[in-house]
Amino acid sequence: MAVRVRTGDPTPLTVDAGEQIGVGLYVFAGECLEGEPRPSREGTLEWLSAPELAARPLVEDVAVLLRRILQMRADDPPFAARSFYVEGNLRLEFA
């Protein structure tokens, strides 16, 4: 298993956990009505607009998930998804 993290630059996190181990990714969308995000021990939170996200290198399933998230209304329930590849083609299952 290999994990490479670069902080302070826009290069995405690279995780290669192999075929038998999964990777958990949690994406949140929100509104900041006042103030600015502050850094913590875990890193620096950064709010990005949809166009800013589109300009970043994203793995294939994150782009699909973000489209779904950006179409959600505030009162929609959360969803879970599982992504995997079958014969080199991305598959997503939503719960």
N, C-alpha and C positions, 0 to 999 in steps of 0.2 A: 504494500500500500504506500502510495506517495502523495504527500500534500505539500504544495508550494504556496506560500502566501507572500505577496508583495504589498507592503503598506506604503502609502504616500504616493502611489502612482496609479493611473487608471487601468492597469493591466488586471484582468479578472483573476480571481482565485482559481487555481488549477487543482483539481482533486481527481486522482485515479485510484479508486478503491477496489478495482478488480471487478469481475463479474458476479461474485458471490456476496459482495458487501454493498449495501445501499448508502446513499448520501441523503441526508435530510436538509431541505432548504425551506425556509419560511420567508414569505414575502408579505409585507404589510403595506397597505395604502392608507393615507390619512391626510388630515388637514392641520396645519399649524396656524392657529388663529392669532397667536401673538408670540413674541420672543423668537429665539433662534436655538437650534439644537446645540448641545454642549458635548464635548468629548468626554469619554469615561475610560476606565481601565480596559474596556473591551474594544475601544477604537473610537473613531469619529463618525457619527451619524451624518449622512448627507441626503437631503431631499432632492430628488431629481424629477424634472418634468418628463412627460412622455417623449417629447422630441429629443431631450438630452439622453434618455435611455436608448432611443433608436440609434443614436450616434455612437453608442458603446458596443464593444464586442460582447455578444451574449451567446450562451450555448443555446442550441436549437429549442429545447423544451421551455426555457425561461421566456423566450420571445412569445411562444404560444400562451403560456400562463399569464403573462403580463397583459396580452390582448384581452383575455377573459376578465382579469381583475379590473382593468380600466373601463370595462363595460358594466361593471356591477354598480348597483345603487347602494346607498348607505344602509338600507334596511334588508338587503339580501343576506342570506345566511352564508357563513364561510364554506369553503369547499376544500376537499383534499384531492390530490391527483398523484398518480404513479406513472412515471415515464420509464420506458425501456426500449430496447431495439430488438427487432425481429428481422433477421436476414438483412441487416444494415439499414432498416427503415424505422424511424421513430414512431412509437406507439404511446398514446396517453390514455389512461383510464381515469375517469373522474368519479369520485364517491360523493 
